Amino acid sequence: MIQQPFDIAIPPGVPALRVQGVRKAFRERETGEREWRRVEAVSNISIELPRREILGILGPNGSGKSTLIRMMATLLVPDEGRVEVFGYDVTQHRLKVRRLINRVSVEASFFKKLTAEENLAYATGLYGVPNRDAQRRAREILDRLGLPAKKLKVPLEQLSRGQQQKVAIARALLTSPTLMLLDEPTTGLDPKSRREVQQFILEVRETHDATIVISTHDMDEAERLCDRVAIINRGRFEALGRTEDLKAQHGPSLEAVFFTLIGESMEEGALSEE
């Protein structure tokens, strides 16, 4: 098991994640228009996650799922409401929260001219993880994800999209997050790599006592990984529950549930812009 850095005290009995009445709006205007309009991206969402739960967030592009995850990750400040990670408010205790979480997004951020090894060393150095331990663990993780150790010596810009995403996942795990926020982490991966990442996510939950929030367009992925699923549309949760319960209420498959609640399939929703 990876040791948690910084010895941050986690209050006993608190949920891993608590979101209470959160709202977030942005201003935007259409091309050619002079007037700005207010668009509410997240509208009065509340949820609690116990430790070691995997929550899936499903929604068409522009539904608010990425905005919600970015507020959990301290990257956006809620306009209203409160987000707590293991009892720490994400606004008041931002640095403590950041030591307890890590985020993997569909567009991983790297120094593209540096090698994978150099990128991992930089990230783990920020968290106080010894470089020798980090490099050993990085090789273990990447080998488990099917990425040869020799790729650590290659500049990130020379790696494929899928290989870069595996490095991003390794980077997240090397900083020992207690809460992992995965924003479409398997998008762009081939089926074999996608399955390897999914299996590794399940193993991390078991071996690292991690709580995981994952947004995805992949219905099979949601069914395989998630204890509960939240379906979001226009900034609101349309449904929240176990996959079996949602299918019993709304349709024979998760795709059917999504279509019933949203009025379109995931593929149709994915055509719009975030």
Secondary structure as GFF3:
##gff-version 3
##sequence-region A 1 274
A	DSSP	three_ten_helix	5	7	.	.	.	ID=ss1
A	DSSP	beta_strand	17	28	.	.	.	ID=ss2
A	DSSP	beta_strand	37	49	.	.	.	ID=ss3
A	DSSP	beta_strand	54	58	.	.	.	ID=ss4
A	DSSP	alpha_helix	65	72	.	.	.	ID=ss5
A	DSSP	beta_strand	80	85	.	.	.	ID=ss6
A	DSSP	beta_strand	88	89	.	.	.	ID=ss7
A	DSSP	alpha_helix	94	100	.	.	.	ID=ss8
A	DSSP	beta_strand	101	104	.	.	.	ID=ss9
A	DSSP	alpha_helix	116	126	.	.	.	ID=ss10
A	DSSP	alpha_helix	131	144	.	.	.	ID=ss11
A	DSSP	three_ten_helix	149	153	.	.	.	ID=ss12
A	DSSP	three_ten_helix	156	158	.	.	.	ID=ss13
A	DSSP	alpha_helix	161	174	.	.	.	ID=ss14
A	DSSP	beta_strand	179	183	.	.	.	ID=ss15
A	DSSP	alpha_helix	191	208	.	.	.	ID=ss16
A	DSSP	beta_strand	211	215	.	.	.	ID=ss17
A	DSSP	alpha_helix	219	225	.	.	.	ID=ss18
A	DSSP	beta_strand	228	233	.	.	.	ID=ss19
A	DSSP	beta_strand	236	241	.	.	.	ID=ss20
A	DSSP	alpha_helix	243	250	.	.	.	ID=ss21
A	DSSP	alpha_helix	254	262	.	.	.	ID=ss22
A	DSSP	alpha_helix	266	269	.	.	.	ID=ss23
###
